């Protein structure tokens, strides 16, 4: 309610689902961009570059799946940005691996909004995506996080 006593409109369950799916889509699109940067800083033909390519393809496929889920609910999938701001400068293979882990953490975080929805199918899909992102982040970082998708600062009291 507002101060004047009128009710503010709450988004419908479908509207909340579309908004959460759009957030996940934006994260997947940013991840696809990020993996282009990652791959460019890895040795050509190396196993790491092959892993980056595989992860890039996984994000493209997830973007396509999210676009279909959004469209099926009557929404219009947001287009990807032309360019994205990187969280830090990348000029070495080690920095590229750190970027890949960071990208995966951000993707996992975006899917938490979908996990919070009431629709079982979407929750299951999102939980699988959080798990996949956490495993990819672990592969790039070399270690796991206690609660994938939650920023470490949010876990402090």
N, C-alpha and C positions, 0 to 999 in steps of 0.2 A: 504494500500500500504506500501511497505517497502521503505527503504532509496534508494534503487536502482531503484525504480519505478515499481517493479513487484507487482502484486496483491497477497495477501495471500488468500488462500482458506477459504471460510466461510462454516461452517457446514450447511448441508441441514436442512430443517424444520424437516425431519424425524430424522436426527442425533441429532438435538437439543432436540427433544421430547424424544429420547432414553436416552440421557444424563440426562435430568431432571427426567425421570422416574427411572433411576439408582440411582440418589441421594435420591429420595423418598424411593426406595427399601432399600438402605443402612440404612436410618433412621428407617424404619420399623423393619429391622433385629436387629439393635441396641436396639430398644424399646423392642423387644421380649426378648432379653438377659437381659435388665434392669429389666423387670418385674419378671424374675426369682430371681433376687436379692431382689426386693421389696417383693415378696411373702415369701421369706425365712425369712424375718425380721418382719413379721406380725404374730399375734397370730393364731395358727392353728385352722381352722374352724370358724374364725371370719368373720363378714360381710366385713371387710376391705380386708381380704384375698380372699374372694369371688369376690369382686370388682376387685382386682388385677388379678385374674384368668380370669374374663370376659374381662378385658382390654388386657391381654396377647393374648387371643384368637382373639380379634378384630385386633390386629397387625399381627398375623399370617395370618388371612384371607386377610388383606390388602396386605401383602407381596405376597401371592399367586396371587392376582388380578394384582398387579404390574408386576409380572413375566410374566403373560399372556399378558399384554399390551406390554411389551418389546419384547417378542417373536413374537407377531403379527406384529410388525414393523421390524422384521428381526434381532433384537438384541439378545444377549445372556445374560440372567439375571446373575448378579454377585452373586457368592455364599456369604453367610454370613461369617463373621470372626469367628475364633475359640473362641476368647475372646475379650472383649471390655474394654477400659479404662473408669472407672467411673469418673464422674466429681467431686465427693467427696466421702469420706469414708462413708459407711452405717453400723451402728451397732444398731440402735434403730428403733422402729416403726415410730417415727416422721421423722427421716432421710430417711426412706424408702418412706414415703409419699412425702417428698420433692424431692426425686429421681424420683418418678413417675411423678410429676408435671414438673420437668426439662426435662424428656424424652419426655413428650407430647409437651412441648414447642419446642423442637428440631424437632420433627416430623412435627409439624405445619410449622416450618421454612422451612423444606425441601420441603414441598408441594407447597410453594410459587413459586418455580421454575417451577412447572407444571402449576400453575394458570396463569403464565405469557406467556404460549404458545398460539398460534393462534387457535389451534383446540378446538372447542367448547366442544366436549365430554370430552376431557382430562381436560379442565378448570373446567367444572362442577364437574367431579369426584374429582379433587384436592380441590376445594372449599368445597365440602362436607367433605373431610378428614381433612381439616384445622378446620372446625367447630367441627367435632367429637373430634379432639385432644384438641381443646380449651375447650370443655365441660368436657372432662376427666381431663384436667389440673385444671380446676376450682373445680371439685369435690375433687381432692387431695389437692389443695392449700387452698381452701375455699374462693377464690376471683378470679375475672376475670382480664384479661389484656385488655387494650384499643385496641391494634392491635395484635391479636394472630399471633405468628410466627415471629414477628419483635422484635429483641432484644431491650430492653428499651434504650440502649445507642444510637441506630440508630434513635430514635425519638427526640433526643436533637438537638438543633441548634448549 
